C-alpha cells in the first residue's frame, strides 16, 4: 500500500454504481473483496487567527480543508 492517507467510503459519498456494488460485496466477503477508499479530490483554504507575541496574525493556508472526496 502507498503512503497516501485513505478513508473508508461512506454511503453518502458520490460513488458510481460499480463502486457501490464493490463496497457492498466487500461487506459480504471482506477477505475476498478489497476495501474501497475515499481520497481528497478538491480542497479549500483555511484561515487561522493567532497571536505572535503581542501581534494578532490572520493567515490563510491554502488546500487545508477537504471539500470533496473521490472513491477509488
N, C-alpha and C positions, 0 to 999 in steps of 0.2 A: 504494500500500500504506500502511496506517496505521502508527503508531509503536509498536504493541504488540510485545513480544518474542514470537517464534514459533519453534517447534521442530518438526522433522520427526517424523511419527508413526512409532512403532516397531511391529513386528509384534505385540508382546505387549500393546500398549495396548488399551483397551476400545473397539473400533471396531464400528460396525454393519456389516451386510453391504454396504450402499451404500458406506460409506467404504472397506471392504476392496477392493471392486471398483474404485472410483475410484483408489485407491492403486496397484493392480495395473496399471490402464490407464495411469497416469502413467509407470510404469517402462517400459512398452512404447512409448509415444508422449509423451515428456516435453515436446515443443514444442507438442503439441496439447491435452494434458490437464493441468489445473492441479494443482499440488502440494497435498497435504493438510498441515495443520499442527496440532500439539497446543499447547494453551494451558493454563495453570494453572486448575484448577477448584476445588480445595479446598486450604487452607493450614493449617499448624500453627505454633505458636510455637517459637522457638529461644532457648535460654539461653546467655548469654555471660558468662564469668568473666574479669575483667581487673583490672589494677592502675590505680588513680588516685592517683598519688603514693605514699603509704605505706598506702593503704587498698585492700582487696580488695573488688571490686564484683561482685555477681551480678545481672545484668539480664536481664529477659525481653523479647524482641522478638516481638510478635505478627505473624502472617502472613509469616514469613520463610522457611519451608520448604514446598515444594510436596509434597503427599501424594497428589494425584490430578490427572490431566490429562484434558482433553476435546479431541477432534479435531473440526475444522471445515473 
